[in-house]
């Protein structure tokens, strides 16, 4: 990643440090590390101060870190991977001479065991003031910069190509796992860095499991098939679901499908700056309730997407998150009929000043695979 792309991210993070009264932040998450440094390897931690960003990793990644994280100070750690953190903090805070000497530790990615060890190190070092903070870099990541949106658009386009490919290959008579693997290979050949998440290919009764992993079950004719895939471009994910028929599925399932399709359309239309996640979730849920199926919608309406495929903001009945232009979310209402079928329609969407832009545009009518 170029320094030009990193500078606004670092400026945003440092502004939050100032708001929180922190002189330094220590973050341990892989996505946070990539956001602040561009490094894609296994980081131990990132330390951010008012004037420096410091990447801690081990000797396996010396060359990679130098290539991927220009302008970031590199510290190679030995077997005691966290042992250098108190010393680094003490030195940097002393050098910067800031009146504020409080260091924040982002606990979102910390295990209890690791934090207990870090506390012992900090207590032994003495003189350091610290506090735990909750998702500070994740808050920075809520609003996407133009280069992030460019990567998300490309990831969305790539994922829609997987559905174009799906509609050209045989599906009935193959296992769910075989079709999922076919889609993964296709996306990798298209240039996806990997898969955004384990793909879902779930047919018939197995589609009633919202996160059902592909199995050896054979896809039968005259069933509904839920397919959920995502591509990755420059670390940024896309997430799209479509539900297909493999033949005639009957009027009741067709009606349920149309109910979900309309719920999704209404929710997307409700997206705009200033609306809360709870309000948008309520738009879809109310439509399903009017159709007598709200009790079959068993998950939230959506989630944020970026360097993590599940991040903030959240669209749910409990979410107080307020949408802003530049946020990216999924909109994915569904109904799940145990023993029969599942139906979900999902798109990745960016909030714009005037509403929303769908990044995974692909037909939403009930299409048939053979």
Residue, then its C-alpha position, 0 to 999 in steps of 0.5 A: x500500500x502506498x503512503x498516500x493511501x495510508x496517510x488519511x487513515x492514520x490521520x483519522x485514527x490519530x484524531x480518535x486517539x486525541x478524542x479518547x485522550x490517548x497518546x498511543x494505541x496498541x491494536x492486535x487485529x489483522x484487519x486493523x493492522x492492514x488498515x493502518x500499515x498495509x501489511x498482510x502477514x501475521x502481525x503481533x501488534x501495531x502501535x500508533x502514536x502521534x508521530x509514528x506507526x510501528x509494526x511488530x512481527x517476527x523474522x518470517x515477515x521481514x522482507x514482506x513487511x518492508x515491501x507492504x508497509x512503507x513508512x511504518x517502523x518495523x520491529x522484529x520480535x523473538x519468541x516472547x512476542x509481546x515482551x517488547x510492547x511496554x518498552x516500545x511504548x515507554x520509549x515513544x511516549x518519552x520521546x514525544x514528550x506529550x503531556x498525555x501519557x495514556x496508552x490504549x489497548x484494543x481488547x477486541x482481538x485479545x484473549x484473556x490469557x494474552x491480556x493477563x500476560x500483557x498486564x504482567x509485563x506492563x506492571x513490571x515495566x512501571x510508569x505506564x498508564x493504560x486503559x482498555x478501549x473498544x474497537x477504536x480502529x474499527x470505528x475508523x473503518x466504518x467510513x470508507x475512503x475512495x480507494x476502499x470503495x473502489x476495491x469493494x466495487x471490484x469485489x462486488x462485480x467479481x462476485x456477480x460474475x460467479x453467479x453468471x458462471x453458476x447459471x451456465x453449469x450443471x447443478x442438479x445431481x451434483x453435491x453442494x460441496x462440489x458446486x461450492x468448490x466450482x464457484x471458489x475455483x472460478x473466483x480465484x481464477x478471476x483474481x479474487x485473493x481468496x474467499x470472503x467466507x466459507x461459501x454456502x450452497x444449501x439445497x432443499x431442507x438444508x437451505x433452512x439453515x442460514x449458515x449451513x455449510x456445503x455438504x455431500x448432499x446431492x442437489x435435487x430437482x424441484x427444490x430451492x437452492x441458497x447460494x452465498x458467495x463473496x470475493x476479495x480484492x485488496x483485502x476488501x470483501x463482497x457478500x451476495x446471496x441469491x436463491x434459485x429454483x431447480x424446477x417447479x417449487x409450488x405456489x407457496x414457496x414462490x409466494x414466500x420468495x416474492x415476499x422476501x424479494x419485496x422486503x429486500x427492495x423496501x429495505x434498500x430503498x430505506x437506506x440513507x444517511x441519518x437512518x438507524x440500523x434498527x429502522x432499516x431492519x424494521x422496514x424489512x421485518x414489517x413487510x415479512x410480518x404483513x405476509x405472515x412470515x416474520x417469525x421465519x426471519x431468524x437473523x438480523x437484516x445486515x452487517x457492515x462489510x470491508x476488510x472483515x466480511x462482518x464488521x460495523x455498522x449493524x442493521x438489526x432490531x437492536x442496533x442504534x448505529x446511524x448510517x452515514x455516507x461512505x458506510x457499506x452494509x449488506x441487506x439480506x432478509x430471509x425466511x427459513x422453513x424447517x424441513x422444507x427450504x430457505x430463501x435469502x436475497x442479499x446485496x452489498x450496498x454503499x450508503x451515498x449522500x442521496x441514498x444507496x448504491x448496490x455493489x452486487x447488482x444481479x437479477x433478483x427474480x426467481x431463476x431456475x438452474x438445471 
